């Protein structure tokens, strides 16, 4: 995008690269002209006033910043919202992009990452992905709007990045020296799209639990819902889910895939668990599963399967059955009478689409034919151009995730290794960390705060569980120190400042092993074992 400036004073504000930023007045940005862009507001937020001005959590004490909101309309029916926060003092020269979640639709979903970016002295931005008035869980408003599908699935993050950088350059009089991106879930997908298809946008990208195959990810949710709701008695109560979880952890411990005393599975990709071991032999009770409940659990573990029994996508891993915001209970629960995130199917089949008539073999080719070209870009391309310009990518994924299959991220990494000529070459630009017992973007029984040994920081800060993993990304890009090992921390729920235990994570395909001589609650008695590709069934799905 070429910067066109409405006011001569903006053009005169250019400074030599590396010079201290000399911001212009915030309100002047309301006159900034960018292609296809309307600056809807440019207002100063005084120091300490952000919580009141933006309805942020109490205690969000931030430095003074210029808040710019813009709309980018580059095509009919395209309307991408972008918000940029520009620190008035102490800009480090870094531009920081942030991801959204679900069907997006609002800018506020990116505020958490923006808070941390602003505290670091970054110019930080987010986008609504062009899907307003959709919401995170409801995309029905996008029925009949194919351009908005494309903005959501492919284009809007690049629009946010180009717009945000242009606004920052106008404000400070010079361009950003570095650019970083952070996002999880849909935000993870946004980051992978940037690395694969817009490799010049960012120097470093941190993504968690990335949605890679969007259409089949939604199919998996519909598959689970149908398994639990098609016949009476098939749904798993919270009591039965707890029973299933304990049995899975116990069986994986017997197979050497979980440590004694851990309430989670260390290596679920290497564990086989059949819920039929809990089948009631007599009267039904809370201590066993009915035949219908066993069938539901098997469907969840297997993932979508064709009529002839062939696996079509990834399933959930043993140990993922526990409660949580996006756990198995969420997947079984209806949203307006339909499976969660069912809006994607309504885009293709119309607003009257009903899960009861959904046929995987018949309908998914139709869905892919209508949507895959616009929303599945993370399944295509490779990281060669990103690697060639020195880009660094860190991926993390909780192995108890029940919204985005962890096996899909492992398969993505393996696929990129093959495309680049081997794991060693891929590791020059990308690292993957798998977190045992961690659910979607955090939570669960496992350690979900990630602290990198490469960054040399003893404990994560309170306000951002993955803050130090982001710091490791910057150290890698700025100093060339790649993170080989990450110390993951679980804090006490009753006292968020108190560490319950820590566990090192090794960059895939290396594995974390326990020597068995010290406390498994501390990281010192663990090592990284020579890698192997995981051969478990969950990473052998075709997509």
C-alpha positions in Angstrom: 0.0 0.0 0.0 1.3 3.5 -0.9 1.0 6.1 1.8 -0.8 9.2 0.7 -0.8 12.1 3.2 -3.5 14.6 3.4 -1.5 17.2 5.4 2.0 18.5 4.5 2.9 18.4 8.2 2.7 14.6 8.1 5.1 14.4 5.1 7.5 16.8 6.8 7.6 14.6 9.9 9.8 11.9 8.2 12.9 11.1 10.2 16.0 9.1 9.4 15.8 5.4 10.3 16.9 4.7 13.9 16.3 8.2 15.1 14.1 8.7 18.1 10.4 8.9 17.1 8.9 12.3 17.2 5.1 11.7 17.1 2.8 14.3 15.6 -0.5 15.1 17.2 -2.9 12.2 17.4 -5.9 14.0 16.1 -3.9 14.9 12.9 -4.2 11.3 11.9 -7.9 11.7 11.3 -6.9 13.4 8.1 -4.6 10.6 6.9 -5.4 9.3 3.5 -4.7 5.7 2.7 -6.1 3.8 -0.3 -9.6 2.4 0.3 -9.3 3.5 4.0 -11.4 5.7 6.2 -10.0 6.8 9.5 -13.1 6.8 11.7 -11.4 8.1 14.8 -8.0 9.2 16.1 -8.1 10.1 19.8 -5.6 10.4 22.6 -6.0 8.0 25.6 -4.2 9.6 28.6 -2.0 7.6 30.9 -4.0 5.5 33.2 -7.3 6.2 31.5 -7.5 3.2 29.1 -9.6 1.0 31.5 -12.4 3.6 31.6 -12.1 4.7 28.0 -12.1 1.2 26.5 -14.0 -0.8 29.1 -10.9 -2.8 30.0 -10.4 -4.8 33.2 -9.7 -2.7 36.3 -6.0 -2.3 36.8 -5.1 -2.0 33.1 -2.8 0.9 33.8 -1.3 1.8 30.4 0.9 4.6 29.2 -0.6 7.4 27.1 -1.3 6.3 23.5 -3.0 7.4 20.4 -6.0 5.2 19.4 -6.8 5.0 15.7 -9.8 3.1 14.3 -10.1 2.6 10.6 -12.3 0.8 8.0 -10.7 -0.6 4.9 -13.1 -1.2 2.0 -11.1 -2.5 -1.0 -13.9 -4.3 -2.8 -17.7 -4.5 -2.8 -19.1 -5.9 0.4 -15.6 -5.8 2.0 -15.3 -3.8 5.2 -12.3 -4.7 7.4 -12.1 -3.0 10.7 -8.6 -2.2 12.1 -7.6 -0.7 15.4 -4.1 0.6 16.2 -2.6 1.8 19.5 0.4 4.0 19.3 2.5 4.8 22.4 3.2 8.5 22.7 6.5 8.0 24.3 9.1 5.3 24.2 8.2 3.6 20.9 10.7 0.8 20.3 10.3 0.8 16.6 8.3 -2.4 16.7 5.0 -3.1 15.0 2.9 -5.8 16.6 -0.1 -7.5 15.0 -2.7 -9.5 16.9 -5.2 -12.2 16.0 -8.8 -12.7 16.7 -11.0 -15.8 17.5 -13.8 -17.8 16.0 -15.8 -15.9 13.4 -14.4 -12.7 15.0 -16.6 -9.7 14.2 -15.3 -7.4 16.9 -12.0 -5.6 17.6 -12.1 -6.1 21.3 -11.0 -9.8 21.0 -7.5 -8.5 20.2 -7.2 -6.2 23.1 -5.4 -8.7 25.4 -2.5 -8.9 23.1 -2.5 -5.2 22.4 -2.3 -4.5 26.2 0.9 -6.4 26.3 2.3 -4.9 23.1 1.6 -1.4 24.3 3.3 -2.1 27.7 6.4 -3.1 25.7 6.4 0.1 23.8 5.1 -1.4 20.5 2.7 0.1 18.0 0.1 -2.6 18.2 -2.9 -3.5 16.0 -5.9 -5.9 15.6 -8.7 -6.5 13.2 -12.3 -7.6 13.3 -11.4 -9.7 10.2 -14.1 -8.0 8.2 -16.9 -10.1 9.6 -18.9 -7.6 11.6 -21.7 -8.0 12.8 -20.7 -11.7 13.3 -19.6 -12.7 16.8 -17.0 -15.2 17.9 -19.4 -18.1 18.0 -22.1 -17.0 15.5 -21.3 -16.3 11.9 -24.9 -16.4 10.6 -24.7 -12.8 9.6 -22.3 -13.8 6.8 -24.7 -16.0 4.9 -24.7 -14.8 1.4 -21.6 -12.7 1.8 -18.7 -14.6 0.1 -16.3 -11.6 0.1 -16.5 -11.6 3.9 -15.6 -15.3 4.0 -12.5 -14.5 2.0 -11.6 -11.5 4.3 -12.0 -13.7 7.3 -10.2 -16.7 6.0 -7.4 -15.1 4.0 -7.1 -11.3 3.5 -7.9 -9.3 6.6 -4.7 -9.8 8.6 -2.6 -8.6 5.7 -4.9 -5.6 5.4 -4.5 -4.9 9.2 -0.7 -5.2 8.9 -0.3 -2.9 5.9 -2.7 -0.3 7.3 -1.2 -0.5 10.8 2.3 0.0 9.6 1.2 3.0 7.4 -0.5 4.7 10.3 2.5 4.1 12.6 4.8 5.5 10.0 2.7 8.6 9.6 2.5 9.1 13.4 6.2 8.6 14.2 7.8 9.9 11.0 9.5 6.6 10.3 8.7 3.0 9.6 8.9 0.1 12.0 12.3 -1.6 12.3 10.8 -4.9 13.3 7.3 -6.5 13.1 5.9 -9.3 15.3 2.6 -11.2 15.3 0.8 -13.1 18.1 -2.4 -15.1 17.9 -4.2 -18.3 19.0 -6.9 -20.4 17.4 -8.3 -18.4 14.5 -5.5 -16.0 15.5 -3.1 -18.9 14.9 -4.5 -19.4 11.5 -4.1 -15.7 10.7 -0.5 -16.0 11.7 0.2 -19.0 9.5 -1.5 -17.3 6.5 0.9 -14.4 7.0 4.0 -16.7 7.2 2.9 -18.8 4.2 1.5 -16.2 1.9 2.7 -12.7 3.1 6.2 -13.6 4.3 7.4 -10.0 4.2 4.8 -8.8 6.7 6.4 -10.0 9.9 9.9 -10.9 11.2 8.6 -13.2 13.9 5.3 -14.9 14.4 4.0 -16.7 17.5 0.9 -18.9 17.0 -1.0 -21.2 19.3 -3.5 -23.9 18.4 -3.8 -22.8 14.8 -6.9 -23.6 12.8 -5.2 -25.1 9.7 -8.0 -26.9 7.8 -11.0 -24.6 8.5 -13.7 -26.6 6.7 -12.8 -29.9 8.2 -12.3 -28.4 11.6 -15.9 -27.4 11.6 -16.9 -30.8 10.2 -15.2 -32.4 13.3 -17.3 -30.3 15.6 -20.5 -31.2 13.8 -19.4 -34.9 13.8 -18.9 -34.8 17.6 -22.3 -33.1 18.2 -24.1 -35.6 16.0 -22.4 -38.5 17.8 -23.6 -37.2 21.2 -27.1 -36.1 20.2 -28.4 -38.3 17.4 -29.8 -40.9 19.8 -31.1 -40.6 23.4 -28.6 -41.5 26.0 -25.6 -40.8 23.9 -24.5 -37.6 25.6 -21.7 -37.8 28.2 -22.5 -36.1 31.5 -19.8 -34.2 33.4 -19.6 -37.2 35.8 -19.0 -39.6 32.9 -16.5 -37.3 31.3 -14.6 -37.2 34.6 -14.7 -41.0 34.7 -13.5 -41.3 31.1 -10.7 -38.8 31.8 -9.4 -40.7 34.8 -9.5 -44.0 32.9 -7.6 -42.5 30.0 -4.9 -41.0 32.2 -4.5 -44.3 34.0 -4.2 -46.4 30.9 -1.7 -44.0 29.3 0.3 -44.1 32.5 0.4 -47.9 32.2 1.7 -47.5 28.7 4.4 -45.1 29.8 2.7 -42.0 28.3 1.9 -40.4 31.6 3.9 -39.9 34.8 2.8 -41.1 38.2 0.9 -38.4 40.1 0.2 -36.3 37.0 -3.5 -35.7 36.3 -2.8 -35.4 32.6 -1.3 -37.5 29.8 2.3 -36.5 28.9 2.4 -38.1 25.4 -1.2 -38.8 24.2 0.0 -39.2 20.6 1.8 -42.4 21.8 -1.1 -43.8 23.8 -4.0 -46.0 22.7 -7.1 -46.0 24.8 -10.4 -47.8 24.2 -13.3 -46.4 26.2 -15.0 -49.8 25.9 -12.9 -50.8 29.0 -15.6 -48.8 30.9 -18.6 -50.5 29.4 -21.2 -51.4 32.0 -21.5 -55.1 32.6 -24.7 -54.8 34.5 -27.0 -52.0 35.5 -25.9 -48.5 34.3 -24.2 -46.3 37.0 -21.8 -43.4 37.3 -18.9 -45.8 37.4 -19.3 -47.2 33.9 -20.4 -46.2 30.4 -23.4 -47.4 28.5 -23.0 -48.8 25.0 -24.3 -45.5 23.6 -21.8 -43.5 25.7 -18.9 -45.7 24.6 -19.9 -45.1 21.0 -19.9 -41.3 21.6 -16.5 -41.4 23.1 -15.1 -43.6 20.3 -16.5 -41.1 17.8 -14.7 -38.2 19.6 -11.4 -40.0 19.7 -11.6 -41.2 16.0 -12.7 -38.0 14.5 -14.8 -37.8 11.2 -14.8 -41.2 9.5 -16.2 -42.1 6.0 -18.9 -44.6 5.5 -16.4 -47.3 4.7 -14.6 -46.7 8.0 -11.6 -44.7 6.8 -10.4 -41.7 8.9 -11.1 -38.4 7.2 -9.8 -36.0 9.8 -8.2 -35.8 13.2 -9.8 -36.8 16.5 -9.3 -35.7 20.1 -6.5 -37.3 22.1 -6.7 -39.4 25.3 -6.7 -37.1 28.3 -8.7 -34.3 26.6 -12.0 -35.3 28.2 -11.9 -33.0 31.2 -14.0 -29.9 31.8 -13.1 -26.6 30.4 -14.5 -23.7 28.4 -14.1 -25.5 25.1 -14.1 -29.1 26.4 -16.2 -32.1 25.4 -19.3 -30.6 27.1 -19.1 -27.6 24.9 -18.8 -29.8 21.8 -22.0 -31.7 22.8 -24.0 -28.6 23.6 -26.2 -26.9 21.0 -26.0 -23.3 19.8 -29.4 -22.2 18.6 -30.3 -25.8 18.2 -27.2 -26.5 16.0 -23.6 -27.6 16.6 -21.2 -25.0 17.7 -19.8 -23.0 14.7 -22.5 -24.4 12.4 -22.7 -21.0 10.6 -20.0 -22.2 8.1 -22.4 -24.9 6.8 -25.2 -22.3 6.5 -23.0 -20.3 4.2 -23.0 -23.2 1.8 -26.4 -24.8 2.3 -28.5 -21.8 3.5 -30.0 -20.7 6.8 -32.3 -23.8 7.0 -29.3 -26.2 7.2 -29.8 -28.8 10.0 -27.2 -31.1 11.5 -29.6 -34.1 11.3 -29.4 -34.2 7.6 -25.6 -33.7 7.4 -23.8 -36.5 5.5 -20.0 -36.3 5.7 -19.3 -38.2 2.5 -21.9 -36.4 0.5 -21.7 -32.9 1.9 -18.0 -32.2 2.6 -17.0 -32.2 -1.1 -19.7 -29.5 -1.6 -18.4 -27.5 1.4 -14.8 -27.7 0.2 -15.8 -26.8 -3.3 -17.6 -23.6 -2.1 -15.2 -22.5 0.7 -11.8 -24.2 0.7 -10.2 -21.8 -1.8 -11.0 -18.8 0.5 -10.7 -20.2 4.1 -8.2 -23.1 3.9 -5.0 -21.3 2.8 -3.1 -22.6 5.8 -3.2 -26.0 4.2 -1.3 -24.7 1.2 2.1 -23.3 0.6 5.4 -23.6 2.5 7.7 -21.5 4.6 10.6 -21.2 2.2 10.2 -17.5 1.4 9.6 -16.7 5.1 12.8 -18.7 6.0 14.8 -17.0 3.2 14.2 -13.5 4.7 15.1 -14.6 8.2 11.6 -15.0 9.6 11.1 -16.9 12.8 7.9 -18.9 13.6 7.0 -20.5 17.0 4.0 -22.7 17.3 2.5 -24.1 20.5 -0.4 -26.5 21.0 -2.0 -28.0 24.1 -2.2 -31.8 23.8 -5.6 -31.7 25.6 -7.1 -29.3 23.1 -10.7 -30.2 22.1 -11.4 -27.4 19.7 -8.4 -27.6 17.3 -6.9 -31.1 17.0 -3.2 -31.1 18.1 -2.4 -33.8 15.6 -3.2 -31.4 12.8 -0.5 -29.0 14.0 2.0 -31.9 14.2 1.1 -32.9 10.7 1.5 -29.3 9.5 5.0 -29.2 10.9 5.9 -32.6 9.4 4.6 -31.4 6.0 6.6 -28.2 6.2 9.7 -30.2 7.0 9.2 -32.3 3.9 8.6 -29.2 1.8 11.8 -27.5 3.0 14.0 -30.6 2.7 14.0 -31.9 6.2 13.5 -31.1 9.9 17.0 -29.5 10.3 16.2 -26.9 7.6 12.8 -26.2 8.9 14.2 -25.7 12.4 16.1 -22.7 11.1 12.8 -20.9 10.9 10.2 -22.8 12.9 9.9 -24.5 16.2 6.9 -26.4 17.7 6.1 -27.0 21.4 3.5 -29.4 22.5 2.1 -28.8 26.0 0.7 -31.9 27.8 -2.6 -31.5 29.6 -3.3 -28.0 28.2 -6.6 -27.2 26.5 -7.5 -24.7 23.8 -5.1 -21.7 24.0 -4.7 -22.4 27.8 -6.4 -24.0 30.7 -6.6 -27.7 31.6 -4.7 -29.7 34.2 -1.3 -29.2 32.5 1.2 -26.4 32.6 -0.1 -23.6 30.4 2.3 -20.7 31.0 5.3 -20.9 28.8 8.7 -19.6 29.8 11.7 -20.0 27.5 15.1 -20.9 28.8 16.5 -19.1 25.8 15.1 -15.8 27.0 16.6 -16.4 30.4 13.5 -15.3 32.4 12.8 -17.3 35.5 9.0 -17.0 35.5 6.2 -15.7 33.2 4.6 -12.4 34.1 1.2 -12.4 35.7 -0.8 -10.8 32.9 0.2 -13.0 29.9 0.6 -16.7 30.2 2.6 -17.0 27.0 4.5 -13.7 27.3 7.9 -15.3 27.7 7.4 -17.5 24.6 6.9 -14.3 22.7 10.0 -12.9 24.3 11.8 -16.1 23.1 10.6 -15.4 19.6 12.1 -11.9 19.8 15.4 -13.2 21.2 15.6 -15.7 18.4 15.0 -13.1 15.7 17.2 -10.4 17.2 20.0 -12.5 18.7 19.9 -15.8 16.8 19.3 -17.8 20.0 16.7 -20.4 19.0 14.5 -21.8 21.8 15.4 -25.5 22.3 13.5 -26.0 25.5 10.6 -24.2 27.1 9.7 -24.4 30.8 6.0 -24.7 31.1 4.4 -23.6 34.4 1.2 -24.4 36.2 0.1 -21.9 38.7 -2.2 -22.6 41.7 -5.8 -21.7 40.8 -6.3 -20.3 44.3 -3.1 -18.3 44.2 -2.1 -17.3 40.6 1.2 -16.1 41.9 2.2 -19.5 43.4 3.7 -22.2 41.2 2.1 -25.6 41.4 4.6 -27.3 39.2 6.8 -26.9 36.2 7.6 -29.1 33.2 10.1 -28.5 30.4 8.8 -28.9 26.8 11.3 -29.8 24.0 11.1 -28.4 20.5 9.4 -31.1 18.3 10.4 -33.7 17.2 12.5 -34.0 20.3 10.8 -35.5 23.3 10.8 -34.6 27.0 12.0 -37.5 29.2 12.1 -37.9 33.0 15.1 -39.4 34.6 13.2 -40.5 37.6 15.7 -39.3 40.2 14.1 -36.1 41.4 10.8 -34.4 41.8 8.6 -34.5 38.7 7.2 -31.2 39.9 10.4 -29.3 39.1 12.0 -29.1 35.7 15.5 -30.0 36.6 15.2 -33.8 36.3 13.9 -33.8 32.7 15.9 -33.9 29.4 15.3 -33.6 25.7 15.6 -36.9 24.0 16.7 -37.4 20.4 13.7 -36.8 18.2 11.4 -39.1 16.3 8.3 -38.5 14.3 5.3 -39.5 16.2 3.6 -42.4 14.4 0.4 -42.4 16.4 -2.9 -42.7 14.5 -3.9 -39.2 15.3 -1.2 -37.7 13.0 -1.9 -40.0 10.1 -5.2 -38.4 9.0 -5.1 -37.2 5.4 -5.9 -33.5 6.0 
